[in-house]
Amino acid sequence: MNPSLDSHAALSRDELMALAAAQAAEIARQAAEIAALKAQFAELERRLALNSSNSGKPPSSDGLNKPARPNRTTSLRGSSNKPSGGQKGHKGETLEQVAAPDHIIDHVPSCATCGAALTIAMSTGHSARQVFDLPQPMPLVVTEHRAHECRCRACGSHTRGAFPNGVTAPVQYGPRIAAVVTYLLHYQLLPQDRLAELMSDLFGVSIAAATIGRISRSAAARLADFVAAVRERVAAAAVKHMDETGFRVGGKTQWLHIAATALLTYYRVCERRGSLLANVVGTVVHDHWKPYYTLTGVLHALCNAHHLRELKALVEIEKEDWARRMQSLLRRACHAANLAREHGVGGEKAAAGLALAALRPRLVEQLERRYDAILAAGLAFHVAEPPLAAAAKRRGRIKRRTGHNLILRLIERKADTLRFLHDAAVPFTNNQGERDGRMTKVKMKISGGFRCRDGADDFATIRSFISTAKKQGWNVIHALVQEPRGLLDALRSA
């Protein structure tokens, strides 16, 4: 006889019901725990699948687990059906012969028939090939300034001549050496020791790290007024890109804030990430970092490259169909906006531009209706999904799935997401701001950061100037040699 059956037979009906209730409660608890563990496991798997190609994570965070090579090189824009390489009409850079070479070397042959010596006077024509190279060696040019003291023959008084501005020491480096050092230190991001070695190898200049630091501080002081003017112009621009990135200063994390346009760049160092640029007007393009929405008196445009990466993760990891359709819609909208800019909305270009301008309002309306329909379908999908196991135990805001949160954001910020369709000056992405901030990560990889705040501030000032000079099409070395006052006039007239 089974002893367990005997023990249950000895129990009363109430005791059996209590035992069954306890077992049911334990089963329910275990089921809830299993569901919570499954949800946690799924979330961890989702996070492990995220990388720089399908999220906002930087490429440096991929580590050794980099995406497979085809995925890393896949563009979010998709195929354009154009051949690779330079496109028709692209202005190339070709090395061409010059009319007046610095040196001419004549190569006169011997007679191929009898072997007699020939001379240049016997030449009946020639073919020319030019070789462009650097002089070897490249010695420094030493200029001595002599301030003479003269005695006037009329009155007998002595008068001493004045040295030019900037010539303050018996021996010093000139402005072009200072410009090259500043350029290599702050644009090419060479560490001071390697920069000193390069100057010695190329120019035979033995320059100490302390001298390099002094040149950097002097350049930052000279350019401060110019960079202040850049700051005002960026803040007042109709459309500007804003971004921020962390870097190390004195062993602590601080923040480099970027505010830029296609022709201007302004950097500033802040201890707090939320220290935003003041007196900003116009439209701000950013990546939906919430403190940007505390700016008053501005319009916002969100970076759709971030949206495409988030949608890519939902397509590849979560297999959500609405995300695939939204990807396609945003790409189509971007293509339509680019075509409108190329042909000239407003009828000032060719007839094709006039036709596109006439179709534009209807196309925008169609794209917006499609946008709303896709998000409505995605929202219905997530509302029908069972709630997350951890949601019932949380206080405050309800925990939602990643795709659900993205849908709500795209609904709430529809005008900011699609602003590029209504304003031709607003781009589809915030790539301008991100490109201007990328060099900070290169600086950190090379040098690790800055030892003090003054060095970081000098870097931000000089880098603001050089980046702006590059965008304006100026020769950087020539610009660093010139007086900033003249460059300010050029900037105002640009």
C-alpha positions as CSV (number, residue, x, y, z in Angstrom):
1,M,0.0,0.0,0.0
2,N,1.2,3.5,-0.9
3,P,2.1,5.4,2.4
4,S,1.4,8.8,0.7
5,L,-2.1,7.7,-0.1
6,D,-2.6,6.6,3.5
7,S,-1.4,10.0,4.7
8,H,-3.7,11.9,2.4
9,A,-6.6,9.6,3.3
10,A,-6.0,10.5,6.9
11,L,-6.3,14.3,6.1
12,S,-9.6,16.0,6.3
13,R,-11.3,17.7,3.4
14,D,-10.4,21.2,4.6
15,E,-6.8,20.2,5.1
16,L,-6.7,18.8,1.5
17,M,-8.1,22.0,0.1
18,A,-5.5,24.0,2.0
19,L,-2.7,21.8,0.7
20,A,-4.0,22.2,-2.8
21,A,-4.2,26.0,-2.4
22,A,-0.7,26.1,-1.1
23,Q,0.6,24.0,-4.0
24,A,-1.3,26.2,-6.5
25,A,0.2,29.4,-4.9
26,E,3.7,27.8,-5.1
27,I,3.1,26.9,-8.8
28,A,1.9,30.5,-9.5
29,R,5.0,31.9,-7.7
30,Q,7.3,29.7,-9.6
31,A,5.6,30.5,-12.9
32,A,5.9,34.3,-12.2
33,E,9.6,33.8,-11.3
34,I,10.2,31.8,-14.5
35,A,8.5,34.5,-16.5
36,A,10.6,37.2,-14.9
37,L,13.8,35.2,-15.5
38,K,12.8,34.7,-19.2
39,A,12.1,38.5,-19.5
40,Q,15.4,39.3,-17.9
41,F,17.2,36.8,-20.2
42,A,15.5,38.3,-23.2
43,E,16.6,41.8,-22.2
44,L,20.2,40.7,-21.6
45,E,20.2,39.0,-25.0
46,R,18.8,42.1,-26.6
47,R,21.5,44.2,-25.0
48,L,24.3,41.8,-26.1
49,A,23.0,42.1,-29.7
50,L,23.3,45.9,-29.7
51,N,26.4,47.4,-31.3
52,S,27.5,50.5,-33.1
53,S,25.5,49.6,-36.2
54,N,22.1,49.2,-34.6
55,S,22.2,51.6,-31.6
56,G,23.7,54.8,-30.4
57,K,26.7,53.0,-29.0
58,P,30.1,54.3,-30.3
59,P,32.3,52.0,-32.4
60,S,34.9,51.9,-29.6
61,S,32.4,50.1,-27.4
62,D,32.3,47.1,-29.7
63,G,35.6,45.9,-28.3
64,L,36.7,42.5,-29.6
65,N,33.1,41.5,-30.3
66,K,32.9,43.6,-33.4
67,P,30.0,43.0,-35.8
68,A,30.8,40.8,-38.8
69,R,32.6,42.7,-41.5
70,P,29.6,42.9,-43.9
71,N,27.4,44.4,-41.2
72,R,30.0,46.9,-40.1
73,T,30.2,48.3,-43.6
74,T,26.5,48.2,-44.5
75,S,25.2,51.8,-44.9
76,L,21.9,52.7,-43.3
77,R,21.0,54.6,-46.5
78,G,20.7,51.4,-48.6
79,S,21.7,50.9,-52.2
80,S,21.5,54.0,-54.5
81,N,22.0,52.0,-57.8
82,K,25.0,54.2,-58.6
83,P,28.5,52.9,-59.5
84,S,31.1,53.1,-56.8
85,G,33.7,55.9,-57.0
86,G,33.5,59.5,-58.1
87,Q,30.2,60.4,-59.8
88,K,29.8,62.3,-63.1
89,G,30.5,66.0,-62.6
90,H,32.6,65.4,-59.5
91,K,35.6,67.7,-59.4
92,G,38.7,65.6,-58.9
93,E,42.1,66.5,-57.7
94,T,44.8,65.8,-60.3
95,L,48.5,66.6,-60.2
96,E,49.2,68.8,-63.2
97,Q,52.4,70.2,-64.7
98,V,53.3,73.8,-64.0
99,A,54.4,76.4,-66.6
100,A,57.5,77.5,-64.7
101,P,59.3,74.7,-62.9
102,D,61.9,75.5,-60.3
103,H,64.6,73.4,-61.9
104,I,65.1,72.0,-65.4
105,I,67.4,69.1,-66.1
106,D,68.1,68.4,-69.8
107,H,68.8,64.8,-70.9
108,V,70.6,64.8,-74.2
109,P,71.1,61.4,-75.9
110,S,73.9,60.1,-78.1
111,C,73.3,59.4,-81.7
112,A,71.4,56.1,-82.0
113,T,73.0,55.4,-85.4
114,C,76.7,56.4,-85.2
115,G,77.1,57.0,-81.5
116,A,78.3,60.6,-81.9
117,A,77.7,63.0,-78.9
118,L,74.8,65.4,-79.3
119,T,74.2,68.8,-77.7
120,I,71.2,70.8,-76.6
121,A,71.8,73.1,-79.6
122,M,70.9,70.2,-81.8
123,S,67.5,69.6,-80.2
124,T,64.5,69.6,-82.5
125,G,62.0,69.2,-79.7
126,H,61.5,67.5,-76.3
127,S,59.0,65.8,-74.1
128,A,58.7,66.8,-70.4
129,R,58.0,65.0,-67.2
130,Q,57.8,66.9,-63.9
131,V,58.6,65.5,-60.4
132,F,57.1,67.2,-57.4
133,D,59.1,66.7,-54.2
134,L,60.2,68.4,-51.0
135,P,63.5,70.1,-50.7
136,Q,66.2,68.2,-48.9
137,P,67.2,69.2,-46.4
138,M,64.6,71.8,-45.2
139,P,66.7,74.3,-43.2
140,L,65.1,77.1,-41.3
141,V,65.3,80.6,-42.7
142,V,66.9,82.9,-40.1
143,T,65.9,86.6,-40.2
144,E,67.9,89.0,-38.1
145,H,66.2,92.2,-37.1
146,R,68.6,95.1,-36.3
147,A,67.2,98.1,-34.4
148,H,69.8,100.9,-35.1
149,E,70.5,103.7,-32.8
150,C,71.2,106.9,-34.8
151,R,72.5,110.4,-33.9
152,C,70.8,113.3,-35.6
153,R,73.3,115.6,-37.2
154,A,70.9,118.6,-36.9
155,C,70.3,118.5,-33.1
156,G,72.7,115.8,-31.9
157,S,70.0,113.6,-30.2
158,H,70.1,109.8,-30.2
159,T,67.1,107.8,-31.4
160,R,66.8,104.0,-31.4
161,G,64.7,102.1,-34.0
162,A,61.9,99.9,-32.8
163,F,61.6,96.1,-33.4
164,P,58.5,94.8,-35.2
165,N,55.5,93.6,-33.2
166,G,56.1,90.1,-31.9
167,V,59.9,90.2,-32.1
168,T,60.5,90.4,-28.3
169,A,63.6,88.1,-27.6
170,P,67.2,87.9,-28.8
171,V,66.3,84.4,-30.2
172,Q,62.8,83.1,-30.9
173,Y,60.8,81.0,-33.3
174,G,58.8,82.8,-36.0
175,P,55.0,82.8,-36.6
176,R,55.1,80.0,-39.2
177,I,56.9,77.6,-36.9
178,A,54.3,78.4,-34.2
179,A,51.5,77.9,-36.8
180,V,52.9,74.5,-37.8
181,V,53.3,73.4,-34.1
182,T,49.8,74.5,-33.3
183,Y,48.3,72.8,-36.4
184,L,50.1,69.5,-35.6
185,L,49.3,69.6,-31.9
186,H,45.6,70.5,-32.1
187,Y,44.5,69.3,-35.5
188,Q,46.6,66.3,-36.3
189,L,46.6,65.5,-32.5
190,L,50.2,64.6,-32.2
191,P,51.4,64.2,-28.5
192,Q,54.0,66.8,-27.5
193,D,57.0,64.3,-27.4
194,R,56.2,63.0,-30.9
195,L,55.7,66.5,-32.2
196,A,59.1,67.5,-30.8
197,E,60.6,64.5,-32.6
198,L,58.9,65.4,-35.8
199,M,60.1,69.0,-35.8
200,S,63.7,67.7,-35.2
201,D,63.5,65.1,-38.0
202,L,61.9,67.4,-40.6
203,F,63.4,70.8,-39.8
204,G,66.3,70.2,-37.5
205,V,64.6,72.2,-34.7
206,S,65.2,71.1,-31.2
207,I,62.0,72.2,-29.5
208,A,61.1,71.4,-25.9
209,A,57.7,70.3,-24.6
210,A,57.5,73.4,-22.5
211,T,58.0,75.5,-25.6
212,I,55.2,73.7,-27.4
213,G,52.9,74.3,-24.4
214,R,53.9,78.0,-24.4
215,I,53.1,78.3,-28.2
216,S,49.7,76.6,-27.6
217,R,48.8,79.0,-24.8
218,S,49.9,82.0,-26.9
219,A,47.8,80.8,-29.9
220,A,44.7,80.3,-27.8
221,A,45.0,83.8,-26.3
222,R,45.4,85.4,-29.8
223,L,42.3,83.5,-31.1
224,A,40.0,84.1,-28.2
225,D,38.2,87.1,-29.7
226,F,37.8,85.3,-33.0
227,V,36.3,82.2,-31.3
228,A,33.9,84.4,-29.3
229,A,32.6,85.9,-32.5
230,V,32.1,82.4,-33.9
231,R,30.1,81.5,-30.8
232,E,27.8,84.4,-31.3
233,R,27.3,83.6,-35.0
234,V,26.6,79.9,-34.3
235,A,24.1,80.8,-31.5
236,A,22.3,83.2,-33.9
237,A,22.3,80.8,-36.9
238,A,19.0,79.8,-38.4
239,V,20.0,76.1,-38.0
240,K,22.7,74.7,-35.9
241,H,23.8,71.2,-34.8
242,M,24.5,70.5,-31.1
243,D,26.1,67.5,-29.4
244,E,28.3,66.7,-26.4
245,T,30.9,64.1,-25.6
246,G,32.8,63.2,-22.4
247,F,36.6,63.3,-22.1
248,R,39.1,63.2,-19.3
249,V,40.6,66.4,-17.8
250,G,42.9,66.0,-14.8
251,G,41.7,62.4,-14.3
252,K,38.0,63.5,-14.1
253,T,35.3,63.2,-16.7
254,Q,34.3,66.5,-18.2
255,W,32.3,67.4,-21.3
256,L,33.1,68.9,-24.6
257,H,30.0,70.7,-26.0
258,I,29.8,71.2,-29.8
259,A,27.7,73.8,-31.6
260,A,28.2,73.9,-35.3
261,T,26.9,74.8,-38.7
262,A,28.3,73.9,-42.2
263,L,30.6,76.9,-42.0
264,L,31.3,77.4,-38.3
265,T,32.4,75.3,-35.3
266,Y,32.4,76.2,-31.6
267,Y,33.7,74.0,-28.8
268,R,33.6,74.6,-25.1
269,V,34.6,72.6,-22.0
270,C,32.1,72.2,-19.2
271,E,32.2,70.3,-15.9
272,R,28.5,69.4,-16.2
273,R,27.0,67.7,-19.2
274,G,23.8,69.7,-18.9
275,S,25.5,73.1,-19.2
276,L,23.9,74.2,-22.5
277,L,24.8,77.1,-24.7
278,A,23.0,80.3,-23.8
279,N,21.1,82.8,-26.1
280,V,20.4,80.2,-28.8
281,V,17.7,81.0,-31.4
282,G,16.5,79.2,-34.5
283,T,16.4,75.5,-35.0
284,V,18.6,73.1,-33.0
285,V,19.4,69.7,-34.5
286,H,20.2,67.1,-31.8
287,D,19.9,63.4,-30.8
288,H,16.8,63.8,-28.4
289,W,18.9,64.2,-25.3
290,K,16.2,65.6,-23.1
291,P,18.1,68.7,-21.6
292,Y,18.1,70.2,-25.1
293,Y,14.3,70.5,-24.7
294,T,14.9,72.9,-21.8
295,L,16.2,75.5,-24.4
296,T,13.6,78.2,-24.8
297,G,12.6,80.1,-27.9
298,V,14.0,77.4,-30.3
299,L,12.6,74.8,-32.6
300,H,14.0,71.2,-32.5
301,A,14.9,68.7,-35.2
302,L,15.8,65.2,-34.2
303,C,18.6,63.1,-35.8
304,N,17.0,60.4,-37.9
305,A,20.3,58.5,-38.2
306,H,19.7,57.6,-34.5
307,H,16.1,56.5,-35.3
308,L,17.3,54.3,-38.2
309,R,19.8,52.6,-35.9
310,E,17.2,52.0,-33.3
311,L,14.8,50.7,-35.9
312,K,17.5,48.4,-37.3
313,A,17.9,46.8,-33.8
314,L,14.1,46.2,-33.6
315,V,14.1,44.6,-37.0
316,E,17.1,42.4,-36.5
317,I,16.6,41.5,-32.8
318,E,12.9,41.9,-32.0
319,K,11.6,41.1,-35.5
320,E,9.0,43.9,-35.3
321,D,7.4,44.5,-38.7
322,W,6.4,48.1,-38.0
323,A,10.0,49.0,-37.5
324,R,10.9,47.7,-41.0
325,R,8.2,49.8,-42.6
326,M,9.2,52.9,-40.6
327,Q,12.8,52.4,-41.8
328,S,11.6,52.3,-45.4
329,L,9.4,55.4,-44.9
330,L,12.2,57.5,-43.4
331,R,14.6,56.6,-46.1
332,R,12.0,57.5,-48.8
333,A,11.3,60.8,-47.0
334,C,15.0,61.6,-46.9
335,H,15.4,60.8,-50.6
336,A,12.5,63.1,-51.5
337,A,13.9,65.9,-49.4
338,N,17.3,65.5,-51.0
339,L,15.8,65.6,-54.5
340,A,13.9,68.8,-53.6
341,R,17.0,70.5,-52.4
342,E,19.0,69.4,-55.5
343,H,16.3,70.7,-58.0
344,G,15.4,73.8,-56.0
345,V,12.1,74.1,-54.2
346,G,10.3,77.3,-55.1
347,G,10.6,77.3,-58.9
348,E,14.0,79.1,-59.2
349,K,15.6,76.2,-61.1
350,A,14.7,74.2,-64.1
351,A,11.2,72.9,-65.1
352,A,11.9,69.6,-63.1
353,G,12.4,71.7,-60.0
354,L,9.1,73.5,-60.7
355,A,7.2,70.2,-61.0
356,L,8.8,68.8,-57.8
357,A,7.9,72.0,-56.0
358,A,4.3,71.6,-57.1
359,L,4.2,68.0,-55.9
360,R,6.0,68.6,-52.6
361,P,3.0,69.5,-50.4
362,R,1.0,66.5,-51.5
363,L,4.1,64.2,-51.1
364,V,4.6,65.6,-47.5
365,E,1.0,65.0,-46.7
366,Q,1.2,61.4,-48.0
367,L,4.4,60.7,-46.0
368,E,2.9,62.1,-42.8
369,R,-0.2,59.9,-43.2
370,R,1.9,56.9,-43.8
371,Y,4.0,57.8,-40.7
372,D,0.9,58.0,-38.5
373,A,-0.4,54.7,-39.9
374,I,2.8,52.8,-39.2
375,L,3.0,54.1,-35.7
376,A,-0.6,53.3,-35.0
377,A,-0.1,49.7,-36.2
378,G,3.1,49.5,-34.0
379,L,1.3,50.9,-31.0
380,A,-1.6,48.4,-31.4
381,F,0.9,45.6,-31.6
382,H,2.6,46.6,-28.3
383,V,-0.7,47.2,-26.5
384,A,-1.8,43.7,-27.4
385,E,1.4,42.2,-26.0
386,P,1.4,40.9,-22.4
387,P,2.9,43.3,-19.9
388,L,6.5,42.7,-18.8
389,A,6.8,40.6,-15.7
390,A,8.7,43.3,-13.9
391,A,6.2,46.0,-14.7
392,A,3.7,45.0,-12.0
393,K,6.3,45.4,-9.2
394,R,7.7,48.8,-10.3
395,R,6.6,52.0,-8.9
396,G,6.1,55.2,-10.9
397,R,6.4,55.0,-14.7
398,I,5.4,51.6,-16.2
399,K,8.2,49.6,-17.8
400,R,7.7,49.2,-21.5
401,R,9.5,47.4,-24.2
402,T,12.1,49.2,-26.2
403,G,10.0,49.3,-29.4
404,H,7.0,50.6,-27.4
405,N,9.1,53.5,-26.0
406,L,10.4,54.4,-29.5
407,I,6.8,54.5,-30.9
408,L,5.7,56.8,-28.1
409,R,8.7,59.1,-28.7
410,L,8.1,59.2,-32.5
411,I,4.4,60.0,-31.9
412,E,5.1,62.8,-29.3
413,R,8.0,64.3,-31.4
414,K,6.5,63.9,-34.8
415,A,7.1,67.5,-35.8
416,D,10.7,67.4,-34.7
417,T,11.3,64.1,-36.4
418,L,9.9,65.2,-39.8
419,R,11.0,68.9,-39.7
420,F,13.4,68.2,-42.5
421,L,10.4,67.8,-44.8
422,H,9.1,71.3,-44.0
423,D,12.3,73.3,-43.9
424,A,14.9,72.7,-46.6
425,A,17.6,74.1,-44.3
426,V,17.1,71.4,-41.8
427,P,19.1,68.2,-42.6
428,F,17.9,64.6,-42.1
429,T,20.6,63.8,-39.5
430,N,22.8,65.4,-36.9
431,N,25.9,64.1,-38.7
432,Q,27.5,67.6,-38.8
433,G,27.6,67.8,-35.0
434,E,28.8,64.2,-34.6
435,R,31.6,64.6,-37.1
436,D,32.8,67.7,-35.4
437,G,32.9,65.9,-32.1
438,R,34.5,62.7,-33.3
439,M,38.1,64.1,-33.1
440,T,37.7,64.2,-29.3
441,K,37.6,60.4,-29.2
442,V,40.7,60.2,-31.4
443,K,42.5,62.6,-29.0
444,M,41.6,60.4,-26.0
445,K,42.9,57.3,-27.8
446,I,46.1,59.0,-28.6
447,S,46.8,61.0,-25.5
448,G,44.2,59.8,-22.9
449,G,43.0,63.3,-22.2
450,F,44.3,66.5,-20.7
451,R,46.3,67.1,-17.5
452,C,44.6,70.4,-16.6
453,R,41.6,72.4,-17.4
454,D,43.6,75.2,-19.0
455,G,45.0,72.8,-21.6
456,A,41.5,71.6,-22.4
457,D,40.2,75.1,-22.8
458,D,43.1,76.0,-25.1
459,F,42.4,72.9,-27.2
460,A,38.7,73.9,-27.5
461,T,39.6,77.4,-28.6
462,I,42.2,76.5,-31.1
463,R,40.2,73.6,-32.5
464,S,37.2,75.9,-32.9
465,F,39.4,78.2,-35.0
466,I,41.0,75.5,-37.1
467,S,37.7,73.7,-37.8
468,T,36.0,76.9,-38.8
469,A,39.0,77.8,-41.1
470,K,38.7,74.4,-42.8
471,K,35.0,74.9,-43.4
472,Q,35.6,78.4,-44.7
473,G,38.2,77.0,-47.2
474,W,41.1,78.9,-45.7
475,N,44.6,77.6,-45.7
476,V,45.1,76.7,-42.0
477,I,48.8,77.5,-41.7
478,H,48.3,80.9,-43.4
479,A,45.2,81.6,-41.2
480,L,47.2,80.8,-38.0
481,V,49.9,83.2,-39.1
482,Q,47.5,86.1,-39.9
483,E,46.2,88.6,-37.4
484,P,42.8,87.4,-36.1
485,R,41.3,90.9,-36.6
486,G,41.6,90.5,-40.4
487,L,40.1,87.0,-40.2
488,L,37.2,88.4,-38.3
489,D,36.5,90.8,-41.2
490,A,36.7,87.8,-43.6
491,L,34.3,85.9,-41.4
492,R,31.8,88.7,-41.2
493,S,31.8,89.0,-45.0
494,A,31.4,85.3,-45.6
